[in-house]
Amino acid sequence: MNDLLELDPSGPVLIAGGYGTVGTALTQLAAKEWPLLLTGRNPGAGSHLVSQRVSVQKWDLNQPEPFKANVRAVISTVNDSEDRVLRAAVGAGIPYVDVTRWTSRVTRAIAQATLLRPAAPVLLSSGWMGGVTSAAAAALAEETGGADHVDVAIRYDTNDQAGADSVDFIDRLGLDFEVRKGGKAAVVSPLSDTRWVDIAGHRTKVARLDTPEQFTLPLTIGAGSVATRIGFSSNASTTALLAAKAVGLFRWGSGQRWAPLRRSLLYSPGSGGTAHVRVDVKGPLGTRTALISDPQGQAHLTALGGFLGLHNVLAAGAAPGVSFPESAPDVGSALARLESHGVTILRS
């Protein structure tokens, strides 16, 4: 396997997985600003997106055939399990954004990218919704004089459009994970520590979930405690998920044999829904809340996170090296740009 990407400042932005659910939303946003090259295992599935500014090529990350292209930036919207996209981009000094890694793979990406000594920006933007929640937390922390506590509450709309990768987190629900509590390391179990939270006027039962911002926010903004919890628009889905945990499905049924059953609990994408996320930050100057709502759904909000990430890595003077969405120089302006794309952000 010898993938070969080369930097071409006038070339297209390469979107790995550019015609998937998130990739399509990102393509529709990014094609207005840059020429695009979409890749995936089945180029015919992206033919409806082809235009004078958008082309599609085959790059099957599960096959050994090498891939070659000259591009100005790369963003990955697929699970790059062998780091092929990351290594090809970072090794060639091409600005890179990633929006689809769970926490353990984010830590591996940090090590992989650092060992390659990146000559261009490497933005690991896999916090919930393409790093949007991370940027919101950082913006609120600026207003509260720090982040003693960060709480993220997600209302997952079971009627929303979703790609198969969107419920990959369900395969992690049998694994305990490390977080920060009161500035110290602590191990918690998935779907534990349940509570009721008002999210956009919806009383939602939420429970712990392993997400990358719980790992990055203590490192980047000095958060003492970070907790991300998820609940569902359907009370039946929440009840089923908690019941599955209670009988140990995610531990004894963790193998591939039980994957269809695990995913059937959540993966039944509909015609569309609204993405809601609540972020609460408590610091020395008080507590601030941001309620983020995207009527175009979670795929669109994730794509927006990636879109902002592309702007960050392609900005004049962008520094080489690994960074995260909450590390951007002006996270407040990032939230304003979200609002310009139809996202509502209510602060209190």
C-alpha positions as CSV (number, residue, x, y, z in Angstrom):
1,M,0.0,0.0,0.0
2,N,1.6,3.3,-1.1
3,D,-1.0,6.1,-1.2
4,L,0.5,9.2,-2.6
5,L,-1.0,12.6,-2.0
6,E,0.8,15.8,-3.0
7,L,0.2,19.3,-2.0
8,D,-1.3,21.6,-4.6
9,P,-2.4,25.0,-3.2
10,S,-4.6,25.5,-6.3
11,G,-6.0,21.9,-6.3
12,P,-9.3,20.6,-4.9
13,V,-10.2,19.8,-1.3
14,L,-10.3,16.0,-1.0
15,I,-13.3,14.8,1.1
16,A,-12.8,11.1,2.1
17,G,-16.4,9.8,2.2
18,G,-17.6,12.8,0.3
19,Y,-20.9,11.3,-0.8
20,G,-22.0,9.7,2.5
21,T,-24.6,11.3,4.7
22,V,-22.2,13.8,6.4
23,G,-20.0,13.9,3.3
24,T,-22.9,15.0,1.1
25,A,-23.8,17.8,3.5
26,L,-20.2,18.9,3.6
27,T,-19.9,18.8,-0.2
28,Q,-22.9,21.0,-0.6
29,L,-21.3,23.6,1.8
30,A,-17.8,23.4,0.6
31,A,-18.4,23.3,-3.2
32,K,-19.4,27.0,-3.0
33,E,-15.8,27.9,-1.9
34,W,-13.4,25.3,-3.3
35,P,-13.2,22.7,-6.1
36,L,-13.7,19.3,-4.5
37,L,-12.5,15.7,-5.0
38,L,-14.8,13.2,-3.4
39,T,-13.5,9.7,-2.7
40,G,-15.0,6.4,-1.5
41,R,-15.3,2.7,-2.3
42,N,-18.2,3.1,-4.8
43,P,-17.8,6.3,-6.9
44,G,-21.1,5.6,-8.7
45,A,-22.9,6.4,-5.5
46,G,-21.6,10.0,-5.7
47,S,-22.4,10.6,-9.3
48,H,-25.3,12.9,-8.5
49,L,-22.9,15.3,-6.9
50,V,-20.6,15.6,-9.9
51,S,-20.3,19.1,-11.4
52,Q,-17.8,21.4,-12.9
53,R,-16.4,21.9,-9.4
54,V,-16.9,18.4,-8.0
55,S,-15.3,15.1,-9.2
56,V,-15.4,11.6,-7.7
57,Q,-12.7,8.9,-7.6
58,K,-12.5,5.5,-6.0
59,W,-10.4,5.1,-2.8
60,D,-11.4,2.0,-0.9
61,L,-9.6,2.2,2.4
62,N,-10.2,-1.5,2.9
63,Q,-8.3,-2.5,-0.2
64,P,-4.5,-2.4,-0.9
65,E,-4.7,-0.5,-4.2
66,P,-2.7,2.8,-3.8
67,F,-4.4,6.1,-4.4
68,K,-2.9,9.2,-5.8
69,A,-4.1,12.8,-6.1
70,N,-2.8,16.4,-5.9
71,V,-4.9,18.5,-3.4
72,R,-4.9,21.6,-1.3
73,A,-6.5,20.0,1.9
74,V,-8.0,16.8,3.1
75,I,-11.0,16.2,5.4
76,S,-12.0,12.7,6.5
77,T,-15.7,11.9,7.1
78,V,-15.2,8.1,7.3
79,N,-13.7,5.8,9.9
80,D,-10.1,5.7,8.8
81,S,-9.3,2.6,10.9
82,E,-5.8,2.1,9.5
83,D,-5.0,5.9,9.4
84,R,-4.5,5.7,5.6
85,V,-6.0,9.1,4.9
86,L,-4.3,10.7,7.9
87,R,-0.8,9.3,7.0
88,A,-1.1,10.2,3.4
89,A,-2.1,13.8,4.1
90,V,0.2,14.6,7.0
91,G,3.1,12.8,5.4
92,A,2.8,15.1,2.4
93,G,2.4,18.3,4.4
94,I,-1.2,18.8,3.4
95,P,-3.7,20.6,5.8
96,Y,-5.9,17.9,7.3
97,V,-9.2,17.8,9.2
98,D,-10.8,14.7,10.8
99,V,-14.4,14.6,12.1
100,T,-15.2,10.9,12.7
101,R,-12.9,9.4,15.3
102,W,-14.0,8.1,18.7
103,T,-11.8,8.9,21.7
104,S,-9.2,6.0,21.5
105,R,-8.7,6.7,17.9
106,V,-8.2,10.4,18.5
107,T,-5.4,9.5,20.9
108,R,-3.9,7.3,18.3
109,A,-4.2,10.0,15.7
110,I,-2.4,12.4,18.0
111,A,0.5,10.0,18.3
112,Q,0.5,9.1,14.6
113,A,0.5,12.8,13.4
114,T,3.1,13.9,16.0
115,L,5.5,11.1,14.9
116,L,5.1,12.3,11.3
117,R,6.2,15.8,12.3
118,P,3.5,17.7,10.4
119,A,4.5,20.6,8.3
120,A,0.8,21.7,7.9
121,P,-2.1,22.1,10.3
122,V,-3.7,18.9,11.5
123,L,-7.2,19.5,13.1
124,L,-8.7,16.6,15.0
125,S,-12.3,17.7,15.1
126,S,-14.1,14.6,16.2
127,G,-15.8,16.0,19.3
128,W,-19.6,15.7,19.1
129,M,-21.0,17.2,15.9
130,G,-17.6,17.8,14.2
131,G,-16.3,19.7,17.2
132,V,-19.1,22.2,17.4
133,T,-19.7,21.3,21.1
134,S,-16.0,21.7,21.9
135,A,-16.0,25.2,20.3
136,A,-19.1,26.2,22.2
137,A,-17.6,25.0,25.5
138,A,-14.4,27.1,24.9
139,A,-16.5,30.2,24.0
140,L,-18.5,29.9,27.2
141,A,-15.4,29.3,29.2
142,E,-14.0,32.6,28.0
143,E,-17.1,34.2,29.5
144,T,-17.0,32.3,32.8
145,G,-13.2,32.9,33.4
146,G,-12.4,29.2,33.0
147,A,-14.1,25.9,33.0
148,D,-14.4,24.2,36.4
149,H,-17.2,22.0,35.0
150,V,-18.4,21.3,31.5
151,D,-21.7,19.4,30.9
152,V,-22.8,18.5,27.4
153,A,-26.3,17.1,26.9
154,I,-27.3,15.7,23.5
155,R,-30.8,15.1,22.3
156,Y,-30.5,12.5,19.5
157,D,-33.5,12.7,17.2
158,T,-34.3,9.1,16.1
159,N,-36.2,10.5,13.1
160,D,-33.1,12.2,11.8
161,Q,-31.2,11.2,8.7
162,A,-28.1,9.3,9.6
163,G,-25.3,7.3,8.1
164,A,-24.2,3.9,9.4
165,D,-21.1,5.5,11.1
166,S,-23.3,7.8,13.2
167,V,-24.1,5.0,15.7
168,D,-20.6,3.6,15.9
169,F,-20.6,4.7,19.5
170,I,-23.0,1.9,20.3
171,D,-20.2,-0.6,19.8
172,R,-18.3,1.2,22.6
173,L,-21.1,1.0,25.2
174,G,-19.5,-2.1,26.9
175,L,-16.2,-0.3,27.6
176,D,-15.6,1.8,30.7
177,F,-13.7,5.0,29.9
178,E,-11.6,7.6,31.7
179,V,-12.7,11.2,32.3
180,R,-11.7,14.1,34.6
181,K,-13.7,14.8,37.7
182,G,-12.6,17.7,39.9
183,G,-9.3,17.8,38.1
184,K,-8.5,14.1,38.7
185,A,-8.8,11.0,36.5
186,A,-11.8,8.9,37.1
187,V,-13.2,5.8,35.3
188,V,-16.9,5.8,34.5
189,S,-19.3,3.3,32.8
190,P,-21.3,4.1,29.6
191,L,-24.9,4.9,30.2
192,S,-24.3,5.6,33.8
193,D,-25.0,8.8,35.9
194,T,-28.4,9.4,34.3
195,R,-30.3,12.6,34.8
196,W,-33.2,14.6,33.4
197,V,-32.2,17.8,31.4
198,D,-34.3,20.4,29.6
199,I,-33.0,20.5,26.0
200,A,-34.8,23.0,23.8
201,G,-38.0,22.6,25.9
202,H,-37.8,18.8,25.8
203,R,-37.4,17.0,29.1
204,T,-34.8,14.5,28.1
205,K,-33.3,11.6,30.1
206,V,-29.5,11.5,29.4
207,A,-26.7,9.2,30.3
208,R,-22.9,9.1,30.0
209,L,-21.2,8.5,26.6
210,D,-17.6,8.3,25.7
211,T,-16.8,11.2,23.4
212,P,-13.5,12.9,22.4
213,E,-14.3,16.3,24.0
214,Q,-14.1,14.7,27.4
215,F,-10.5,13.9,26.6
216,T,-9.5,17.1,24.9
217,L,-11.2,19.9,26.9
218,P,-9.2,19.2,30.1
219,L,-6.0,19.5,28.0
220,T,-6.9,22.5,25.9
221,I,-9.0,24.8,28.1
222,G,-8.1,23.3,31.5
223,A,-11.5,22.0,32.3
224,G,-11.6,20.3,35.7
225,S,-14.6,18.1,35.0
226,V,-16.2,17.2,31.6
227,A,-19.3,15.0,31.2
228,T,-21.1,14.3,27.9
229,R,-24.5,12.6,28.1
230,I,-27.0,11.5,25.4
231,G,-30.7,11.0,25.4
232,F,-33.2,10.3,22.6
233,S,-36.3,12.0,21.2
234,S,-38.1,8.7,21.6
235,N,-38.5,7.7,25.3
236,A,-38.8,4.1,24.1
237,S,-35.3,4.2,22.5
238,T,-33.8,5.6,25.8
239,T,-35.6,2.9,27.8
240,A,-34.5,0.1,25.4
241,L,-30.9,1.3,25.5
242,L,-30.8,1.5,29.3
243,A,-32.5,-1.9,29.5
244,A,-29.9,-3.4,27.1
245,K,-27.2,-2.1,29.4
246,A,-28.9,-3.5,32.5
247,V,-28.9,-7.0,31.1
248,G,-25.3,-6.7,29.9
249,L,-25.8,-6.7,26.2
250,F,-22.9,-4.4,25.5
251,R,-20.5,-6.7,27.3
252,W,-21.6,-10.2,26.5
253,G,-22.9,-9.1,23.1
254,S,-19.9,-7.1,22.1
255,G,-18.7,-9.2,19.2
256,Q,-19.6,-8.9,15.5
257,R,-22.2,-11.6,15.9
258,W,-24.4,-9.3,17.9
259,A,-23.7,-6.1,16.0
260,P,-27.0,-6.1,14.1
261,L,-28.9,-6.4,17.4
262,R,-26.9,-3.7,19.0
263,R,-27.4,-1.3,16.1
264,S,-31.1,-2.1,15.7
265,L,-31.6,-0.3,19.0
266,L,-30.8,3.0,17.4
267,Y,-30.1,2.8,13.7
268,S,-33.4,3.4,11.9
269,P,-32.8,6.7,10.0
270,G,-35.8,8.7,9.0
271,S,-36.5,11.6,6.7
272,G,-35.1,14.2,8.9
273,G,-35.0,15.8,12.3
274,T,-33.6,18.6,14.4
275,A,-30.2,18.3,16.2
276,H,-30.2,19.7,19.7
277,V,-27.2,20.1,22.0
278,R,-27.0,21.8,25.4
279,V,-23.6,23.0,26.7
280,D,-23.3,24.2,30.3
281,V,-20.0,25.7,31.6
282,K,-19.4,26.7,35.2
283,G,-16.3,28.8,36.0
284,P,-15.1,31.4,38.6
285,L,-17.4,34.0,37.1
286,G,-20.5,32.0,37.1
287,T,-22.4,29.5,34.8
288,R,-23.2,30.0,31.1
289,T,-25.4,27.9,28.9
290,A,-25.6,27.5,25.1
291,L,-28.4,25.7,23.4
292,I,-27.4,24.7,19.8
293,S,-30.2,23.7,17.4
294,D,-29.9,22.8,13.8
295,P,-33.2,22.2,12.0
296,Q,-31.3,20.5,9.2
297,G,-30.2,17.7,11.5
298,Q,-27.1,16.2,13.0
299,A,-25.4,15.4,9.7
300,H,-25.6,19.0,8.6
301,L,-24.3,20.2,12.0
302,T,-21.4,17.8,11.9
303,A,-20.7,18.9,8.3
304,L,-20.7,22.5,9.5
305,G,-18.1,21.6,12.1
306,G,-15.9,20.1,9.4
307,F,-16.5,23.1,7.1
308,L,-15.3,25.5,9.8
309,G,-12.4,23.2,10.3
310,L,-11.4,23.5,6.7
311,H,-11.5,27.3,7.0
312,N,-9.2,27.0,10.0
313,V,-6.5,24.9,8.4
314,L,-6.6,26.8,5.2
315,A,-6.4,30.3,6.8
316,A,-3.4,32.4,6.1
317,G,-0.8,31.9,8.7
318,A,-2.4,28.7,10.1
319,A,0.3,27.0,12.3
320,P,1.5,23.5,11.5
321,G,0.9,20.8,14.1
322,V,-2.0,19.1,15.9
323,S,-4.8,21.1,17.2
324,F,-8.5,20.9,18.2
325,P,-11.6,23.0,17.4
326,E,-11.6,24.6,20.9
327,S,-8.0,25.8,20.3
328,A,-9.0,28.1,17.4
329,P,-7.9,31.7,18.0
330,D,-11.5,33.1,17.9
331,V,-14.1,30.4,18.9
332,G,-16.7,33.1,19.3
333,S,-16.6,33.9,15.6
334,A,-17.0,30.2,14.8
335,L,-20.3,30.1,16.6
336,A,-21.5,33.3,14.7
337,R,-20.6,31.5,11.4
338,L,-22.8,28.6,12.5
339,E,-25.7,30.9,12.9
340,S,-25.1,32.3,9.4
341,H,-25.9,28.7,8.1
342,G,-29.2,28.4,9.9
343,V,-28.1,27.1,13.3
344,T,-29.8,28.7,16.3
345,I,-27.6,29.3,19.4
346,L,-29.4,30.6,22.5
347,R,-27.1,31.7,25.3
348,S,-28.1,32.3,28.9
